[in-house]
Each structure stands twice: as C-alpha cells, then as structure tokens.
Amino acid sequence: MHVTDRPIVGIFGAGKVGTALARLLVGSGYDVFISGSPRQTALDLLVSIVAPGAKVATPEELVAASDVIIVAVPFGKAATVPWESFDDRIVVDAMNYWPPVDGHIAAVDADERSTSEINAARNPRARVVKSFNHVGYHEMEDDSMDAGSPLRRAMAVVGDDPEARAVVAQLIDDIGFDAVDGGPLANGRALEPGHPAFGRELSATELTRLIEPVAHLAA
Ligand SMILES: NC(=O)c1ccc[n+]([C@@H]2O[C@H](COP(=O)([O-])OP(=O)(O)OC[C@H]3O[C@@H](n4cnc5c(N)ncnc54)[C@H](OP(=O)(O)O)[C@@H]3O)[C@@H](O)[C@H]2O)c1
C-alpha cells in the first residue's frame, strides 16, 4: 500500500497517550479511529468527551479502515492487539517497556534488540516504525507548536521502511513537532527509557545527535 493522500489513522489504546494523540490528530484534520480495552465499557462516552471527533471502532473495523495504526497499549499487553492482521499497514509502536507497569519480563531484559524490533517480529509484513514513545503524554499537547516556531520540540521516527518513516514524519509535523528521521528501527534504542533522548525537550539538531551514536553501533 502506498499512502499518498492524508492517511486515516487508527489507534489501539484509549488511555493517556492514545487519547492525547487522537485529540491532536483530529485537531490537525485527520480521520481517527480508536479501539479500547475490552474492559472499557462506556468507550463511546469517554471518547466523545476526551477525544471528540475520533470514532470508536472494533479492532477489525480499525484495521480495515486505517492506513496508519498506532499501538498505544501497555507494552506488556502488546500481544493482545491483532498483529497478524497488520499486513502492509504502517504501524507506529508508541510503547515503552516500563517495569513499574509491565513487571520485569525476563525475555525482554535479556534481549538486546529495541523493544520495537521485538514487536515488529510479531508480523514481518507490517511496516513498523517507532515514534511518539519518547515524549510524555501531557507534553504532546503542551509542547505542540506551529511549524517554524524557534522553540519547536523534536520527535523522532525510526523504522526500516523509508516511506513509512516519511508518512509518520508528516504526522509528527502536523501535530506540532519537528520530525527527525532517525533511520532504521534498530536506532530506536536511543529513544527508549534509560537513554538520553527519552523524555527530554530537544531540538531536531539535538535529537539527531543523540540518535547518531546508536546508528553507528547498529551499523
Ligand atoms: N504515559 C506517557 O506519558 C507515555 C508516553 C509515551 C509512550 N507511552 C507508552 O504508551 C503506552 C500507553 O501508555 P498510556 O500512558 O497511554 O497507558 P494507559 O493510560 O494505561 O492506556 C493504555 C490503554 O490501553 C488499553 N489496552 C490494553 N490492551 C488493549 C488492546 N488490546 N486494545 C486496545 N486497548 C488496550 C488499556 O486498557 P486496560 O487497562 O484494560 O489494559 C488502557 O486503557 C505504554 O506502552 C507506555 O509505555 C506512555
């Protein structure tokens, strides 16, 4: 699938990150579908209040409708989204492995890959990128600025599919951040908790400098 027009975005997870991104994307003119946890009973009401304009969808409806799928569920619950149906979709892994929430997962602790490489292996036909994970949900709206603003903050996108990176870079720009193309998915380690780019307010130049050393390690 080649995404040439404004993509339709589907978001798995109607929590802090999912609803913040839904608000920003709807506000930027995107059609947004959102799918919540089976435990969320009044999701239509919740979304109509916290992310008006986003459409609640079943997982199947979301996948069928969306060009870009953002996964914003707890990392420990990543397996509960239907990766097997993500063939050809651009999939944005916004998740972080966060032991206070996810518990310690021995296999992940022992794995040297970025957590997005681990997730990408769930479906090699999905066009997985990593983004949105290194900015706090509350900062996504607080720090959103118009293009050209001198203090505009940067957000990175990494992934092995250049067109997928470009599509998500446009999303990042549209929601109010300078997009940094960080190269292959393996570079995503630089964006994860415990690394200097994580959670910091950085310009595009500063963020690029923090991703480059990891790129050399991965080369
Ligand atoms: N909080 C931040 O500032 C921040 C920033 C960047 C990235 N992240 C990452 O983004 C992810 C989401 O964080 P969050 O803070 O938004 O968490 P959150 O507020 O707990 O929201 C996550 C939501 O996803 C739901 N969920 C679980 N499995 C699902 C599924 N299969 N389909 C649809 N929804 C599902 C959860 O429901 P249940 O409670 O029923 O499981 C919960 O409502 C995490 O991986 C986190 O590390 C967080």
The ligand as an SDF file (V2000), in Angstrom:
LIG
                    3D

 48 52  0  0  0  0  0  0  0  0999 V2000
    2.1720    7.9290   29.7100 N   0  0  0  0  0  0  0  0  0  0  0  0
    3.0760    8.5230   28.9160 C   0  0  0  0  0  0  0  0  0  0  0  0
    3.4400    9.6970   29.1000 O   0  0  0  0  0  0  0  0  0  0  0  0
    3.6500    7.7670   27.7460 C   0  0  0  0  0  0  0  0  0  0  0  0
    4.3570    8.4770   26.7720 C   0  0  0  0  0  0  0  0  0  0  0  0
    4.8180    7.8050   25.6220 C   0  0  0  0  0  0  0  0  0  0  0  0
    4.5780    6.4420   25.4920 C   0  0  0  0  0  0  0  0  0  0  0  0
    3.9240    5.7600   26.4760 N   0  0  0  0  0  0  0  0  0  0  0  0
    3.6730    4.3420   26.2510 C   0  0  0  0  0  0  0  0  0  0  0  0
    2.4230    4.2570   25.5730 O   0  0  0  0  0  0  0  0  0  0  0  0
    1.6950    3.0940   26.0040 C   0  0  0  0  0  0  0  0  0  0  0  0
    0.3640    3.5540   26.5970 C   0  0  0  0  0  0  0  0  0  0  0  0
    0.6440    4.3640   27.7180 O   0  0  0  0  0  0  0  0  0  0  0  0
   -0.5290    5.1440   28.4650 P   0  0  0  0  0  0  0  0  0  0  0  0
    0.1430    6.0030   29.4590 O   0  0  0  0  0  0  0  0  0  0  0  0
   -1.4760    5.7100   27.4950 O   0  0  0  0  0  0  0  0  0  0  0  0
   -1.2440    3.9150   29.2300 O   0  0  0  0  0  0  0  0  0  0  0  0
   -2.7340    3.8620   29.7610 P   0  0  0  0  0  0  0  0  0  0  0  0
   -3.2120    5.2250   30.1530 O   0  0  0  0  0  0  0  0  0  0  0  0
   -2.7710    2.7660   30.7850 O   0  0  0  0  0  0  0  0  0  0  0  0
   -3.5870    3.4220   28.4830 O   0  0  0  0  0  0  0  0  0  0  0  0
   -3.4020    2.2320   27.8230 C   0  0  0  0  0  0  0  0  0  0  0  0
   -4.7850    1.7070   27.4770 C   0  0  0  0  0  0  0  0  0  0  0  0
   -4.6570    0.6220   26.5580 O   0  0  0  0  0  0  0  0  0  0  0  0
   -5.6770   -0.3170   26.9120 C   0  0  0  0  0  0  0  0  0  0  0  0
   -5.4670   -1.5880   26.2570 N   0  0  0  0  0  0  0  0  0  0  0  0
   -4.8450   -2.7050   26.6930 C   0  0  0  0  0  0  0  0  0  0  0  0
   -4.8860   -3.6660   25.7620 N   0  0  0  0  0  0  0  0  0  0  0  0
   -5.5720   -3.1540   24.7130 C   0  0  0  0  0  0  0  0  0  0  0  0
   -5.9430   -3.6520   23.4380 C   0  0  0  0  0  0  0  0  0  0  0  0
   -5.6030   -4.8810   23.0390 N   0  0  0  0  0  0  0  0  0  0  0  0
   -6.6360   -2.8530   22.5990 N   0  0  0  0  0  0  0  0  0  0  0  0
   -6.9720   -1.5940   22.9550 C   0  0  0  0  0  0  0  0  0  0  0  0
   -6.6540   -1.0570   24.1580 N   0  0  0  0  0  0  0  0  0  0  0  0
   -5.9390   -1.8330   25.0120 C   0  0  0  0  0  0  0  0  0  0  0  0
   -5.5870   -0.3270   28.4160 C   0  0  0  0  0  0  0  0  0  0  0  0
   -6.7080   -0.9610   28.9760 O   0  0  0  0  0  0  0  0  0  0  0  0
   -6.5180   -1.9290   30.2610 P   0  0  0  0  0  0  0  0  0  0  0  0
   -6.1930   -1.0360   31.4140 O   0  0  0  0  0  0  0  0  0  0  0  0
   -7.8490   -2.5960   30.3800 O   0  0  0  0  0  0  0  0  0  0  0  0
   -5.4030   -2.8690   29.9510 O   0  0  0  0  0  0  0  0  0  0  0  0
   -5.5520    1.1640   28.6940 C   0  0  0  0  0  0  0  0  0  0  0  0
   -6.8620    1.7110   28.6870 O   0  0  0  0  0  0  0  0  0  0  0  0
    2.5910    2.3830   27.0080 C   0  0  0  0  0  0  0  0  0  0  0  0
    3.3080    1.3840   26.3510 O   0  0  0  0  0  0  0  0  0  0  0  0
    3.5180    3.4800   27.5030 C   0  0  0  0  0  0  0  0  0  0  0  0
    4.7700    2.9830   27.9400 O   0  0  0  0  0  0  0  0  0  0  0  0
    3.4380    6.3950   27.5890 C   0  0  0  0  0  0  0  0  0  0  0  0
  1  2  1  0
  2  3  2  0
  2  4  1  0
  4  5  1  0
  4 48  2  0
  5  6  2  0
  6  7  1  0
  7  8  2  0
  8  9  1  0
  8 48  1  0
  9 10  1  0
  9 46  1  0
 10 11  1  0
 11 12  1  0
 11 44  1  0
 12 13  1  0
 13 14  1  0
 14 15  2  0
 14 16  1  0
 14 17  1  0
 17 18  1  0
 18 19  2  0
 18 20  1  0
 18 21  1  0
 21 22  1  0
 22 23  1  0
 23 24  1  0
 23 42  1  0
 24 25  1  0
 25 26  1  0
 25 36  1  0
 26 27  1  0
 26 35  1  0
 27 28  2  0
 28 29  1  0
 29 30  1  0
 29 35  2  0
 30 31  1  0
 30 32  2  0
 32 33  1  0
 33 34  2  0
 34 35  1  0
 36 37  1  0
 36 42  1  0
 37 38  1  0
 38 39  2  0
 38 40  1  0
 38 41  1  0
 42 43  1  0
 44 45  1  0
 44 46  1  0
 46 47  1  0
M  CHG  2   8   1  16  -1
M  END
$$$$
